[in-house]
Amino acid sequence: MKIKMILPALTEAKSPFWRPIKYSLFPPLGLATLASYLDEDDDITLQDEHVESLNLNDEPEMVVIQVYITSAYRAYQIADHYRAKGAYVCLGGLHVTSLPEEAAEHADTIFIGPGEHIWPEFLRDYKAKHPQKRYASDVRTLDKLPFPRRDLIKRNLYLVPNSIVVSRGCPYVCDFCYKEAFFEGGKSFYTLSTDRALAEIESLPGKHLYFLDDHLFGNPHFASSLFDGMLGMGRLWQAAGTVQSVLKPGLLEKAAASGLRSLFVGFETLNPKNLAQQHKYQNLNRDYSASIRRLHDLGIMVNASFVFGMDEDDNSVFERTVEWAVQQGIETATFHILTPYPGTALHKRIKAEGRITTQNWDHYDTRHTVFQPRQISAAELEAGYWRAYREFYRWRNIFQSAQNHETLFDQIRHLAYTGGWKKFEPVWDMVIRMKRVSNFLPLLESVLSGGKAGSGRDLTNQPSKIIDEPRMDESIVGGE
């Protein structure tokens, strides 16, 4: 059987050469994992439109498309094209799960939720010539999950070809997160076995890894066992975690000793009222500054996430957030406009209040305002968002932020990492057009390596300066 698997590009991409570095980081692991369930004699093509132009002149028997909200219109266009040519079209992913009726108009079969069990079930039905129109996942386990078909991935087109996912979902429930819609009907956080995760890590070439898990530290027992198993592998890796997990004694030291060099942390807002309204209780009463100091003391850089447009935000939120982030010595910041994704609690609330202003999915990219904010206008929110990016990444603020590190090495690394990521975008675009982005992976590894955590010092038994405070309490055909 001839099968084509596609990750469509954002609909707003103006040409085949629209290639921001953000979209040339990671290959489509979800599709590559689905491919592992196919027969050995199947003719499989995997194409990621973010890094290559699609060939739409072929005639596959089956087309499988992963749909995100900002690529929905492009995904539907491709789906309609292949259905008109007689191909059997399958659609799955976050957007399909949140709006199945919309997606079903463009597919022969749609998939709702994680695909570890529904995809093999569909394949059995398809071969028996009675596939269903819809498959919904109700099983939550990663037992016997096959390795992704990485031989189908064009590694040279990605800066971070060694991305990996060892868990699904997140143990927390925030109103603006897609997770609850995607994992509806079962557990929303579960992991591989430690042995299975370590086996996949061992199979990856080179030094660098990027864990794409929503919260790698979500199961402390699993995370501790994973980090123990990675000791001595010589890896450099990046991941995402919460403020709470950073403040927890012991676990972060193990992560640093096993190679953690950069952590994405969802601070989201400096206003506790906003946190409570979005049900992000895990961040309430946590010392943000202490968490950053703790990461920096272990030689771990910080990629901080902030969201603008919550109900307590006025026009001063942009400058206050940027000033705070610069003072903390944060290496990189990712800013977002609050976006009420369909299927989330946030969307239900804002829709009930009559504040949704557009259902143009192209604009649900956290760069456009798609609802009416409480205290500022939509135009002010968008202008403030862009202003925050410009101000945080001005050279004067990059230098000022770097000076908040104690050692000269950390200051230089800060300048290299922050400047290289945001101040040389024309260079990145040129490299992407030349299809040479993977050549810069050694440079990334060089910037990540070294520092206190890489000095050979045993970090696992150091006493923690942080006392854990009491708790207040993106999948195979999905996962963004």
C-alpha positions in Angstrom: 0.0 0.0 0.0 1.2 3.5 -0.9 0.7 5.8 2.1 1.5 9.5 2.4 1.8 11.2 5.8 1.6 15.0 6.0 2.2 17.7 8.5 0.8 20.8 6.8 2.3 24.3 7.3 0.6 27.2 8.8 -2.1 28.5 6.5 -0.7 32.1 6.7 2.6 31.0 5.2 3.1 33.3 2.2 5.3 31.0 0.1 7.1 27.6 0.2 10.2 29.5 1.5 8.5 30.9 4.6 10.7 29.1 7.1 11.0 30.7 10.5 13.5 28.8 12.6 10.7 28.0 15.1 9.2 25.7 12.6 12.4 24.0 11.6 13.2 22.7 15.1 11.4 19.4 15.5 10.3 16.6 13.1 6.8 15.2 13.2 7.2 12.4 15.7 3.5 11.6 15.9 3.3 10.7 12.3 6.6 8.8 12.4 5.2 6.7 15.3 2.0 6.0 13.4 4.2 4.8 10.6 5.7 2.1 12.9 2.3 0.3 12.9 2.3 -0.1 9.1 3.5 -3.2 7.3 7.1 -3.6 6.2 6.2 -3.7 2.6 4.1 -0.5 2.6 5.5 2.4 0.6 5.5 5.3 3.1 6.3 8.9 2.4 6.4 11.4 5.3 6.4 15.1 4.4 6.6 18.2 6.7 5.5 21.3 4.8 7.3 23.5 7.3 10.7 22.4 5.9 9.9 21.2 2.3 7.5 21.8 -0.5 4.7 19.2 -0.9 4.5 17.1 -4.0 0.7 17.0 -4.6 1.0 15.3 -8.0 1.4 11.8 -6.6 -1.4 9.2 -6.2 -1.2 7.4 -2.8 -3.9 5.0 -1.7 -4.1 6.6 1.7 -3.2 10.0 3.1 -2.8 10.7 6.8 -2.8 14.4 7.9 -2.0 15.8 11.4 -4.1 18.9 12.0 -3.3 21.8 14.3 -5.6 24.7 14.6 -3.4 27.1 12.7 -2.9 24.6 9.9 -6.5 23.5 9.7 -7.5 25.3 6.5 -4.3 24.1 4.7 -5.0 20.6 6.0 -8.5 20.6 4.7 -7.3 21.9 1.3 -4.8 19.1 1.0 -7.4 16.6 2.2 -10.0 17.7 -0.3 -7.3 17.6 -3.1 -6.4 13.9 -2.4 -10.0 12.8 -1.9 -10.9 14.2 -5.3 -8.1 12.0 -6.7 -9.6 8.9 -5.0 -7.3 8.6 -2.0 -8.6 7.5 1.4 -7.9 10.5 3.8 -7.4 10.2 7.5 -7.4 13.3 9.8 -6.3 13.4 13.4 -4.7 15.8 16.0 -5.7 18.5 18.4 -8.0 20.4 16.1 -9.8 17.3 14.9 -10.4 16.2 18.5 -11.7 19.6 19.5 -13.9 20.1 16.4 -14.6 16.6 15.0 -17.7 17.6 13.0 -15.8 20.3 11.1 -12.9 17.9 10.3 -15.2 15.1 9.3 -16.4 17.1 6.3 -12.9 16.7 4.8 -12.0 13.1 5.7 -13.0 9.5 5.2 -12.0 8.8 8.8 -11.2 11.0 11.7 -9.3 10.2 14.9 -10.2 11.7 18.3 -7.6 11.7 21.1 -4.3 9.8 21.3 -3.7 7.3 18.6 -1.7 4.5 20.3 -4.7 2.1 20.1 -7.2 3.6 17.7 -4.8 3.7 14.8 -4.0 0.0 14.9 -7.7 -0.7 15.2 -8.4 1.4 12.2 -5.7 -0.4 10.2 -7.3 -3.8 11.0 -10.7 -2.5 9.9 -9.3 -0.9 6.7 -7.6 -4.1 5.6 -10.9 -5.9 6.3 -12.6 -3.3 4.1 -15.0 -1.9 6.7 -13.2 1.2 8.2 -15.3 3.4 10.5 -15.9 7.1 10.0 -14.7 7.9 13.5 -12.3 6.4 16.0 -12.2 7.8 19.6 -9.4 6.8 22.1 -10.5 5.5 25.5 -7.3 3.6 26.5 -4.5 5.4 28.3 -1.4 3.4 28.3 2.0 3.5 26.4 2.7 -0.2 26.9 4.3 -1.7 23.8 4.6 1.7 22.1 6.9 1.2 19.1 9.8 3.4 18.3 9.0 6.1 15.7 10.1 5.4 12.2 13.0 7.9 12.3 14.3 6.5 9.0 11.4 8.4 7.3 12.5 11.7 8.9 14.8 14.0 6.9 17.2 14.8 9.7 19.2 17.4 7.8 16.2 19.7 7.7 15.9 20.1 11.4 18.0 21.9 14.0 16.8 19.4 16.7 16.3 16.0 15.0 16.6 14.2 18.3 13.3 15.2 19.8 11.6 12.6 21.9 8.3 12.2 23.9 8.2 9.8 26.9 4.9 10.8 28.4 1.4 12.0 27.4 -0.3 15.1 28.7 0.1 16.9 32.1 -1.1 16.2 35.6 -2.5 19.8 35.9 -5.6 21.4 34.5 -5.3 24.9 33.3 -8.2 26.6 31.6 -6.3 27.7 28.5 -4.7 24.3 27.8 -5.9 21.9 25.0 -5.1 18.9 27.2 -8.5 18.3 28.8 -10.2 18.3 25.4 -7.6 16.0 23.9 -7.6 13.5 26.7 -11.3 13.6 27.4 -12.6 10.2 28.6 -9.5 8.9 30.5 -6.3 9.7 32.2 -4.6 12.9 31.0 -1.1 12.1 32.1 0.8 8.8 31.8 4.3 7.7 30.9 6.4 5.1 29.1 8.2 2.6 31.3 11.7 3.8 32.3 13.4 1.0 30.4 11.4 1.8 27.2 12.3 5.5 27.4 16.0 4.8 28.0 16.1 2.4 25.1 14.8 5.0 22.7 17.3 7.6 24.1 20.1 5.1 23.6 19.0 4.6 20.0 19.4 8.3 19.1 22.8 9.4 17.6 24.8 12.4 18.8 24.6 14.2 22.1 21.7 16.5 22.0 18.1 15.7 23.0 14.9 17.7 23.3 12.0 16.2 25.4 8.8 17.6 23.9 6.7 16.4 26.9 4.3 18.9 28.3 5.8 18.3 31.8 8.8 15.9 31.9 8.8 16.2 35.7 5.1 15.4 36.1 5.6 12.0 37.6 8.5 12.4 40.1 9.2 8.7 40.4 9.4 8.2 36.6 11.5 11.4 36.2 13.9 10.4 38.9 14.3 6.9 37.5 14.8 8.4 34.0 17.5 10.8 35.1 19.3 8.1 37.0 19.3 6.0 33.9 20.7 8.9 31.8 23.7 9.4 34.1 26.9 8.7 32.2 25.3 8.9 28.7 27.0 12.2 28.0 23.8 13.8 26.8 22.9 17.5 26.6 19.1 18.0 26.8 16.3 20.5 27.0 12.8 20.0 28.3 9.7 21.7 29.9 8.8 21.7 33.6 6.8 23.7 36.1 7.8 26.2 38.8 6.7 23.7 41.4 9.0 20.9 40.0 11.9 23.3 39.9 11.5 24.1 43.6 11.2 20.5 44.6 14.5 19.3 46.3 16.6 16.6 44.7 14.9 16.0 41.3 16.3 19.1 39.6 19.8 18.1 40.8 19.4 14.7 39.1 18.2 16.3 35.9 21.2 18.7 35.8 23.6 15.8 36.5 22.2 13.8 33.6 22.6 16.7 31.2 19.7 19.2 31.5 20.9 22.6 30.2 17.7 24.5 29.3 14.2 24.3 30.7 11.0 25.8 29.4 9.0 27.1 32.4 5.4 28.3 32.2 5.3 31.3 34.5 2.4 32.7 32.4 1.6 35.7 34.5 3.0 37.6 37.5 -0.5 38.3 38.8 -1.9 35.6 41.3 -5.5 36.6 40.5 -4.9 35.6 36.9 -3.4 32.3 38.0 -6.4 31.5 40.1 -8.9 32.5 37.3 -7.1 30.2 34.9 -6.9 27.4 37.5 -3.2 27.3 37.3 -3.0 26.6 41.0 0.4 24.9 40.8 2.0 28.3 40.4 0.2 30.0 43.2 2.4 31.0 46.2 5.5 29.8 44.4 8.6 32.0 44.5 9.3 32.6 40.8 12.6 34.4 41.5 13.8 31.5 43.7 13.0 29.0 40.9 15.1 31.0 38.4 18.0 31.3 40.8 17.8 27.6 41.5 18.0 26.8 37.8 20.9 29.2 37.2 22.8 27.9 40.2 22.7 24.5 38.5 23.9 25.9 35.1 20.4 25.5 33.5 19.2 28.2 31.2 15.6 29.4 31.4 13.0 29.8 28.6 10.2 31.6 30.3 6.6 31.5 29.0 4.3 34.5 29.5 0.6 35.0 28.4 -0.9 38.4 28.0 -4.6 39.3 27.9 -5.9 37.7 31.1 -8.7 39.5 32.8 -6.5 41.3 35.3 -4.1 42.6 32.6 -4.1 46.3 31.8 -1.7 48.2 29.5 1.1 48.2 32.1 1.5 44.4 32.0 3.8 44.3 29.0 6.5 46.6 30.5 6.2 45.1 34.0 6.7 41.6 32.7 9.6 42.4 30.4 11.3 44.4 33.2 10.9 41.5 35.6 12.2 39.0 33.2 15.3 41.1 32.4 16.0 41.6 36.0 15.9 37.8 36.6 18.5 37.1 34.0 16.2 34.9 31.9 17.9 33.8 28.8 14.9 33.6 26.5 11.2 34.5 26.8 8.3 33.3 24.8 5.3 35.6 24.9 1.7 34.7 23.9 -1.6 36.4 23.5 -4.2 34.5 25.5 -6.0 32.2 23.0 -9.3 30.5 23.7 -8.8 27.2 21.8 -12.0 25.3 21.0 -12.7 22.6 23.5 -11.0 24.3 26.4 -12.6 25.7 29.6 -11.3 29.1 28.6 -13.2 29.0 25.3 -16.4 27.9 26.9 -16.2 30.7 29.4 -15.3 33.5 27.0 -17.8 32.3 24.4 -20.6 32.3 27.1 -19.6 35.9 27.9 -20.0 36.8 24.2 -16.3 37.9 23.9 -15.2 35.7 21.0 -14.6 38.0 18.0 -13.5 35.6 15.3 -13.4 31.9 14.4 -10.7 32.4 11.7 -8.5 29.5 12.8 -5.5 31.2 11.1 -5.5 33.8 13.9 -5.5 31.3 16.8 -1.7 31.4 16.8 -1.2 33.3 20.1 0.0 36.3 18.0 -3.5 37.6 17.2 -6.3 38.7 19.5 -9.4 36.6 18.8 -11.5 37.8 21.8 -12.4 41.1 23.6 -10.1 41.5 26.6 -11.5 42.9 29.9 -9.3 45.9 30.5 -7.7 46.8 27.2 -8.6 46.8 23.5 -7.7 44.0 21.1 -5.4 46.4 19.3 -3.7 47.4 22.5 -3.1 43.7 23.4 -1.5 42.9 20.0 0.6 46.1 20.1 1.8 45.3 23.6 2.6 41.7 22.7 4.9 42.8 19.8 6.4 45.6 22.0 7.3 43.0 24.7 9.2 40.9 22.2 11.0 44.0 20.8 11.9 45.3 24.3 13.0 41.9 25.8 15.3 41.2 22.8 16.8 44.7 22.5 20.6 44.4 22.8 20.7 46.7 25.8 18.2 44.4 27.7 20.1 41.3 26.5 23.3 42.8 28.0 21.6 43.9 31.1 20.0 40.5 31.6 23.4 38.8 31.1 25.0 40.9 33.7 22.6 39.4 36.3 24.6 36.1 36.1 27.4 35.6 38.6 30.1 34.2 36.4 31.7 35.5 33.1 31.0 32.1 31.5 27.3 32.3 32.2 27.2 35.9 31.0 28.9 34.9 27.7 26.6 31.9 27.3 23.6 34.1 27.9 24.6 36.5 25.2 25.4 33.7 22.7 22.1 31.8 23.3 19.8 34.8 23.5 21.4 36.7 20.7 21.8 33.7 18.5 18.1 32.8 18.9 16.5 36.2 18.2 19.0 38.6 16.7 20.1 36.6 13.8 16.8 35.6 12.2 17.9 36.6 8.7 20.8 34.2 9.0 18.5 31.4 10.2 16.2 32.0 7.3 19.1 31.8 4.8 20.3 28.6 6.4 16.8 27.1 6.2 16.5 28.0 2.6 19.8 26.3 1.9 18.6 23.2 3.8 21.7 23.4 6.1 20.0 24.0 9.4 21.2 20.7 10.9 24.8 21.9 10.4 24.2 24.3 13.3 23.5 21.6 15.8 27.1 21.4 17.0 26.9 25.2 17.7 23.8 24.7 19.8 25.5 21.9 21.7 28.6 24.1 22.2 26.5 26.8 23.8 24.5 24.4 25.9 27.6 22.5 27.2 29.8 23.5 30.1 28.7 25.6 33.1 28.3 24.4 36.7 26.2 21.4 35.9 28.7 20.2 33.3 31.8 20.6 35.5 31.8 17.1 36.7 30.7 18.0 40.2 28.3 15.5 41.8 25.0 17.4 42.0 22.8 14.6 43.2 23.6 14.9 46.9 23.9 18.6 47.3 21.6 20.0 50.0 18.8 22.1 48.5 18.4 25.8 49.5 14.7 25.7 48.5 12.1 24.2 50.9 9.2 22.7 48.9 6.0 24.6 49.7 2.7 22.8 50.3 0.7 22.1 47.1 -2.5 24.0 46.6 -4.1 22.1 44.4 0.8 18.9 23.1 0.3 12.6 21.3 0.5 10.5 18.4 -2.3 11.9 16.3 -2.1 15.2 18.2 0.3 16.9 20.5 1.3 20.4 19.5 
